[in-house]
């Protein structure tokens, strides 16, 4: 008699070893492990720069906390165990208090902001990247920023399906999630220049 393999759950992720040196971790999509590969240097620079700017702004105003590359369980109706690892997320102080403080493992609440830095590895797997953004929209993350490093623009998405292109001479806006936050894209892209 054949035994059926147990479907993976979000709680299983921390126990799964990463053996491939080209894989930095996994996400869980439709019960299957999806390897996450290491990022190119410009990608890492932008994550570091934007994460630092957001954290400074949020901390100074006691608005919440910023996390880089965390596991986030999105709990979608069609895939309740879905786990994604956005490049950056922001959780409001209110959500942090309601969920018991800074998570010790996986983030189990819907972030207020998710950020993805589009890189050459995403281009090779464009369908997967597009599904990632759709998952964030389906989870009703209020604001989603996708930064396109090589083209020097961003797209801002909202759960109602609306999207807005932000050009390099324009600014990202924290909207109601991070009131008062603005960041000119040109300033962010300066992190890619030689000091």
VMD Tcl script that draws the C-alpha trace (Angstrom):
set ca {
  {0.00 0.00 0.00}
  {1.44 3.35 -1.04}
  {1.60 6.08 1.55}
  {0.64 9.59 0.64}
  {3.20 12.29 1.40}
  {2.01 14.83 3.95}
  {1.47 18.29 2.51}
  {3.95 20.80 3.91}
  {2.70 23.48 6.30}
  {4.02 26.92 7.11}
  {5.26 25.69 10.48}
  {7.52 23.16 8.70}
  {9.69 25.82 7.00}
  {12.07 26.54 9.90}
  {12.91 22.83 10.14}
  {13.85 22.36 6.48}
  {17.61 22.53 5.92}
  {19.04 24.50 3.01}
  {21.72 22.38 1.37}
  {22.19 24.09 -2.01}
  {24.69 26.98 -1.72}
  {22.79 28.88 -4.44}
  {19.57 28.81 -2.37}
  {19.16 31.21 0.55}
  {15.89 29.70 1.79}
  {12.41 28.65 0.73}
  {8.92 29.97 0.37}
  {5.87 27.71 0.55}
  {3.42 27.95 -2.35}
  {0.57 25.46 -2.87}
  {2.22 23.17 -0.32}
  {5.46 23.01 -2.31}
  {8.86 24.44 -1.47}
  {9.97 27.23 -3.77}
  {13.71 27.98 -3.52}
  {14.78 31.58 -3.02}
  {18.11 32.35 -4.62}
  {20.73 34.79 -3.45}
  {20.37 38.31 -4.83}
  {22.63 40.41 -6.99}
  {24.63 43.16 -5.26}
  {22.43 46.09 -6.48}
  {19.38 44.28 -5.11}
  {21.02 43.90 -1.71}
  {22.14 47.53 -1.66}
  {18.61 48.77 -2.35}
  {17.10 46.47 0.28}
  {19.64 47.71 2.84}
  {19.17 51.37 1.92}
  {15.37 51.36 1.78}
  {15.03 49.15 4.85}
  {17.27 51.52 6.83}
  {15.38 54.61 5.71}
  {12.00 53.05 6.53}
  {13.19 51.75 9.90}
  {14.58 55.16 10.89}
  {11.33 56.88 9.93}
  {9.11 54.32 11.69}
  {11.24 54.13 14.83}
  {11.51 57.92 15.24}
  {7.72 58.24 15.08}
  {6.99 54.99 16.96}
  {4.87 53.79 14.02}
  {5.98 50.15 14.01}
  {8.86 48.02 12.79}
  {10.55 47.11 9.52}
  {11.69 43.56 8.69}
  {14.01 42.49 5.88}
  {13.44 39.16 4.12}
  {11.04 37.71 6.71}
  {8.78 34.73 6.29}
  {5.20 36.01 6.07}
  {2.27 33.60 6.21}
  {-0.42 35.15 4.02}
  {-3.28 32.70 4.82}
  {-5.00 33.02 1.46}
  {-8.34 31.27 1.05}
  {-7.01 29.10 -1.78}
  {-3.67 28.46 -0.02}
  {-3.85 29.02 3.76}
  {-0.28 27.79 4.31}
  {1.24 30.15 1.71}
  {4.49 31.68 2.93}
  {6.30 34.44 1.07}
  {9.50 36.27 1.94}
  {9.17 39.87 0.74}
  {12.37 41.87 0.54}
  {11.01 44.35 3.12}
  {7.83 44.54 5.20}
  {6.49 47.10 7.63}
  {4.18 46.18 10.51}
  {2.37 48.94 12.36}
  {2.78 49.27 16.13}
  {-0.90 48.42 16.45}
  {-0.48 45.10 14.60}
  {2.67 44.31 16.57}
  {0.87 44.88 19.89}
  {-2.18 42.88 18.79}
  {-0.01 39.94 17.68}
  {2.14 39.85 20.83}
  {5.12 41.98 19.79}
  {8.00 41.36 17.43}
  {7.49 37.84 16.02}
  {10.02 35.25 17.17}
  {9.58 33.30 13.95}
  {7.25 33.70 11.03}
  {5.10 36.82 10.68}
  {1.52 35.61 11.03}
  {-0.29 38.91 10.35}
  {-0.76 40.76 7.07}
  {1.94 43.45 6.75}
  {0.95 47.06 6.21}
  {3.60 47.47 3.50}
  {5.46 44.95 1.35}
  {8.40 45.87 -0.85}
  {10.01 43.84 -3.62}
  {13.14 44.86 -5.49}
  {12.88 43.46 -9.01}
  {16.19 41.94 -10.11}
  {17.58 39.93 -13.03}
  {16.68 36.66 -11.26}
  {13.03 37.80 -11.26}
  {13.19 38.43 -15.01}
  {14.04 34.79 -15.60}
  {11.00 33.76 -13.56}
  {8.61 36.58 -14.44}
  {5.46 34.48 -14.03}
  {6.52 33.54 -10.49}
  {7.23 37.17 -9.65}
  {3.84 38.28 -10.99}
  {2.15 35.59 -8.89}
  {4.02 36.86 -5.83}
  {2.53 40.34 -6.34}
  {-0.92 38.86 -6.91}
  {-0.56 36.91 -3.63}
  {0.19 40.16 -1.79}
  {-2.86 41.78 -3.39}
  {-5.04 38.77 -2.50}
  {-3.81 39.03 1.10}
  {-4.97 42.68 1.12}
  {-1.61 44.20 1.97}
  {-2.55 47.90 1.91}
  {0.50 49.16 0.01}
  {2.94 47.22 -2.17}
  {6.03 48.82 -3.68}
  {7.92 47.13 -6.50}
  {11.23 48.85 -7.23}
  {12.77 48.30 -10.67}
  {16.46 48.93 -10.13}
  {17.69 48.58 -13.72}
  {14.94 50.81 -15.18}
  {14.92 53.19 -12.19}
  {11.19 53.37 -11.52}
  {8.68 51.82 -9.11}
  {5.10 50.61 -9.22}
  {2.77 51.07 -6.26}
  {-0.09 48.56 -5.93}
  {-3.21 48.55 -3.77}
  {-5.63 45.69 -2.97}
  {-8.38 47.30 -5.06}
  {-6.24 46.50 -8.11}
  {-5.07 50.03 -8.74}
  {-1.43 50.65 -9.60}
  {0.65 53.76 -10.13}
  {3.98 54.15 -11.87}
  {6.52 56.25 -9.96}
  {9.31 57.65 -12.12}
  {12.82 58.38 -10.90}
  {12.10 62.10 -10.48}
  {9.00 61.30 -8.37}
  {8.69 60.05 -4.79}
  {7.42 57.01 -2.95}
  {4.69 57.98 -0.48}
  {3.90 56.21 2.79}
  {0.22 57.07 2.36}
  {-1.89 56.17 5.44}
  {0.48 53.30 6.30}
  {3.48 55.57 7.01}
  {1.94 59.05 7.22}
  {4.38 61.79 6.27}
  {6.90 59.45 4.64}
  {8.18 60.47 1.22}
  {11.30 59.30 -0.54}
  {12.45 60.56 -3.92}
  {13.35 57.52 -6.02}
  {16.47 59.32 -7.22}
  {17.66 59.44 -3.59}
  {17.14 55.69 -3.22}
  {19.02 54.94 -6.44}
  {21.98 57.00 -5.18}
  {22.82 53.91 -3.08}
  {23.94 52.28 -6.33}
  {26.49 54.97 -7.10}
  {30.12 54.95 -6.02}
  {30.49 57.09 -2.86}
}
mol new
graphics top color blue
foreach p $ca { graphics top sphere $p radius 0.5 }
foreach p [lrange $ca 0 end-1] q [lrange $ca 1 end] { graphics top cylinder $p $q radius 0.2 }
display resetview
